[in-house]
């Protein structure tokens, strides 16, 4: 038993949660680029990416994949010079009727094996490292799961990667657990919550809350956090004219005004600026296996580049994570807390403590000097789940913290 403000409180051992700065050597940085933007190759920034997905390839009636008449070989060449693995993204959302019918025919059990063989050959011939399945909605049919599983078996033989792009909070009913397990990871498309399909509902199409919902949704489907990659948009939607709602590239917004880089809304245009993108990065880095960007060709250059700011933030994480210990024995109690709690440090030290939301917003911060025990009394913090972060002269610690008012 321990005494806190003359009240007897039971000791509760806290489980240390993953540090945002934890070592993630395999944290993925995935950028999509449409095949028809091959002319942008000189201006595209591939440095720091782990994967590049070229979108999209589709089959002709004989199962031969193509990207129309575009040759994206220069993109692959540049990506490989930066040690980036390149995947071909297959299908794409909103397929035309003829393409939709071709995919269904080719995934049919009678055609499945030879079509998968053609996909495999296409990947190898073009010097790629894998494929990304982006069949969506009605095109995820009764043949999908068996097709994916056999594709995985074939790709494994040739040491090729297989991933999927799936909606934020929707699992298409034909996708079995076995099919989900076949993917090396899932690129969660956490955008398009609103758009031209619902003109009377303007607003943010890719909020922080939407990202948190997506994470919980796919975890609830049995996908481990390290196999989830958080997708972020480099575009927004302009609702100014309800009859002509359209997407707007982030780069266009920066051309209008550099201050737009630090906003998420300009009039009736809704998008993600630098601050929101970096908040999402913190969530992805602390909880997931990577971050994905749709798409690099919509980014702004130089200081206002979203990808550039992601890289800079990640470099800070990487430089600091070496200070994080493997085990942490600092005690925090009680938890859940009501009004105040105690931090018992491992040794007498100096530094600062802060309470943050899971999205990274700092709600409380205090410094301390030559302390071994801290009494924390954070005012005006609502009930909920938070992160308690302690940074001293040599070490960074993080804990799950619960506020619960009786």
N, C-alpha and C positions, 0 to 999 in steps of 0.2 A: 504494500500500500504506500502511496505517496501523497504528500500534502500540497495542495495548490490553492492559494488564497483561502486557507483555513477550511478547505473542503476536502474530505477524503475521496480519492479517485482511484480506481483500479488501474494497474499498469496494463497497457495494451501494446503488444508488439506490432509494429508497422512493417508491412512488406514493402521493400524498396521497389519502386516502379522503374521502368527503363528510363535512363537519362536521355534528354534530348541530344546530348553530346556524346551518346554512346558510340562505340566503334561500329561502323556499318560499312565495311569494305565493299559490300555488294549493293549498296544503295544505288538504285537505278535512276538515271537521268535520261528519259526517253523523249525524243522529239519526233513528231510526224511532219512529213513534207509531201505535198501532192506531186505526182510525177511530172505534171505539166509546168512546174516551177523550176525546171532544170536550168533555165536561163539565169536564175538567181544564184547559181552555185557559188560564184565568186564572193557574193556578199553574205552568204549564210555562215553562221558561226557554229561549227561542229565541235570545237575544242571543249572538252569537259563532259560531253555526252558519253553515255555508255552504249546507247542504242539509238538507231535512226530507223523509223518505219516509213517506207515509201508507200503512199496511198494513191490509187488502189489498182490492183490487177484483177481482171475478170476473164472468164473463159469464152472462147468461141464455141461453136456447136460441136467441135471435135475435142474439146477439153484443153485446147492450147491457150495458156494464159497470155495476156497482152496488156499493154498500157497505151492502147491506140497506136499513134505513130511516134510517140515520144520515146527518146532514148535517154534513160536516166543514168547511164554509165558514168558520166562525169560526177554525179552526186555520190555514187558508190565509191569512186576512186578517191574523192576528197575525204569522205567519211573514214575510209580505211587508213588514210594517211594520219588521221587523228586517233587511230586505234578504236574506232567506233564499230560495233557490230551492226550490220544492216539487215533488216527484215523487210519482206514484202507483205504489205497489208492486203488482205483478200476481200473482195466484194464491196463493202461500204454500205452505209445506210441509204434507204430510199432507192433501191434498184428499180430500173425500168422493168416492165412486165416481161420482156423477152429474156433479159438477164436472170430475172427471178426464176423463170421456167427452166432456163439452162442449168442453173445451180441445182434445182430440184431433180432434174433428170440425171445430172452427173453424180449426185450423192446417192442416187438409188443403188441398192445393194448390187444390182447387176453391172453397174458402171463404176462403183466406188473404188475398187482396187486399182484399176488402170488409170483413173483420174488422179488419185493420190500419187501414183507413180509419176504422172506428168507434172504435178505440182513440185514434187521432190526434184525432178530433173531441172525444172525451171529455176529453182532456188540454187542448185549447184552450178548450173551453166552460167548464171549471172553473178556468181561469186558472192552469194548472200549467205547469211548465217541462220536464217530461220524464216518463219511465216507467222503472221498475226491474223487470226480469224475475226473478221468484222461483219459477219452476217447478222442482221438485226430484224427484230419484230417478226413479220409473217414469213421471212426467209429462214428463220430458225424452225425447221419443219421436223417431221417424225424421223427423218434420216440423219439429222444433225449429230446426235450423240454417238451413234455407232461410227459415223464418218470420222469424227474427231478422235475417237479412241484408236481406230486403225491408222489414222494419220500420225498419231503420237508414236505408235509402234514402229512405223516406217521411219519417221524422223529420228528416233532414238538410234537406229542402226547407223545412220549417217551423222550422228552427233549434231543435229540441227535443232534449233529452239522452236517451240510452239507456244504462242500466247493468244489471248483473246481480248477484244475490246467489247465491254458489256455496259449496259446502262447503269446509272447510279443506284437506283433503288428498284430495279426490276429484274427478276430472273425469268427468262422465257421458259414456259412450262415443259417443252421437250428436252431441256438440258438436265441430264441425270447427274447424280453425284459423281459417278465414274467419269463423265465427260468433263466436269469441273476439275477433277483431280488430274486430268490429262494435260492441262495447261500449266506451263512453268510459272506463269503469273497472269493476273487479270488486270488489264488497263481499265480502271473505272472511269467512264465518261461522265464526270460530275459537272455537267453543264447542260444547257437547253432545258432547264426547268420551266422556262417561259420562252415564248417566241411567236413568230408569225401565225402559227396554228391556233393561237388564242389571242386575237388582237385586243380583246376587251380586258385583258389581264396584264397590263404592263408592269414591269418590275425586274428585279435582279434575277438573272437566269443561273447564277453560279455563286451562291452565297456560302459563307462559312458553315452555317447550319446545315445546308444541303450536303456539304462535304462530310460533316460529322454523321449525318443520317446514312450516307452511302457506306461509310466505314462500318457502322454498326449493322447495316443491312447485310453486307457480304460476310462479315464475321458470323452473323446469325445463320448464314447459308453453309457454314462449316469451312469457309476458306480462311486459312491462317493469315495473320496480319502481314507476315513477311512475303506473302504471295499477292498482296494487294498493292497496286500502284495508283496514286491519286492523280486523276486527270484535271488539268487546269486550262482555261480558255485564253487564247490571245485575241479574242474578238468579243464584241458585244452586240446588242440589238437596239435599233433605233425605232422607238414607238411613236415618233412625232406625227407621222401620218398613218392612222390606223388602217388605211387601205393599201399602204405600201410599206409595211414593216419589213425591215431588211437588216442583214448583219453588217457590222462595221468593224474593220480591222483596227486593232490597237494602234498600229502605226499611223492610221488616218487620224485618229484622235490626237496623237502627239503632234502631227503636222499642223493641226488646228491651234493647239496651245500646249506648251510643255507642262503647264500646271495640271493638265488632265492626267498626267502620269501618277499623280498622288490622290486621285479621286476614283470613285466607283460609279459615279453617275454624273452626266452632263446633260441637263435638261431631261429629256425623255430617252436618253441613250444610257443603257445599263451595261456595265462591263466590270472587269477586275483590274484595278490599278496596282502599282508596285506594293503598297502596304498590304493589301489583301492577298496578293500572290505570295508574299513572304510569310504571312500568317499561315497560309495553307502549307507552305514548305515546312514550317516548324512542326505542324501536325504530322505531315508525312514522315519527316525525319525521326520524330520521336516514336511513331507508332507503326509505320508501314515499311514496305520494301522499296519504295521509290516514288518519283514524281514523273508525270507525263504531260507533254505540252501539245495542244492542238491550236495552231500549228506554227512552225518556225517562220514560215513565209509571211506571217501577219505581224511579226514583232517589229518594234522600233529599233533604230540603231543607237549605238554609243551609250551614254549615261542613262538613258531612259529605257533601254532594252530590258524586257522582263526576264529573258534568259540570262542576260548579263548580271542582273541583280540577284537572280537565283544562284549563279555561280559564286558571286562575291560572298553571299550569305553562307553557302556551303563551305567555302574556304575558311570562314571563321569557325564554323562547327568543327571542321577537321583539325584546325590548329589548336583548339581547346580540348578536344576529346582525350588527348594524351594525358591530361591532368586528372581524368576520372578514375578512381580506384575500382578494382574488380569487386570488392566487397565493402559494404558500408554498415557500420554498427551504431550510428547515431540513433538515439531514442527520441520519439516524439509522442506525447500523450497529453490529454486523452484524445482519442480519434474514433468516432466523430467527436468534434468539440462544439461547444455552445457559444461561449463568449471569449475564452482565452485558453491557451495551452502552453505547454513547456517543451522546449527543445533541449535535450541533454546531449551536449557535444562529446566527442570522443576524447578531446583534450582541450586545454585552454588555448584559444585562438582568436583571431580578429577577421572580420569580413562583413558580409551583409546577407540578409535573409529577405526573401520576397515570396509573395503568394501570387500565382498566375492562373488564369483560366486555361482550359485544355487547348484553346486556340492561341495562347501566348500572351494575352493581355495582362499586364501587371496591375493588380488591384491593391497591393500593399507592399511596402518596402521599408526596411530599417537596417541601419548598420550597427555593428557591435565591436568592442575593443577588449581584448584580453578576457574573454568570457568562456566559461565551460557550460553554463546553463542560461538559456534565454527564456524569458516570459514574454509571450507574444499575445497581444490583445488587439486584433484587427477589427476596427469598427466598420460598420456599413457593408460588410460582405454578406451577400445573400446565402440562403441554403443551397448546397450543391457540392459537386466534386471539383477539386482544384489540385494544383501542383504546388507543393512547398519546395522551394529551391534555396539551398544554403551554399554560398560560395565563400570559402576562406582563402588563406594565402596560397594553398597548394591544391585544394580539392574542390570539386563540385559535387553536391549531393542533390537528389530529388526524391520526393515522397508523394504518395497519393494522400490527399487531405480532404476530409469530409466535414462540411459545416452543417449541423443539424440543430436547429433551435427547438427546445422542448416546449 
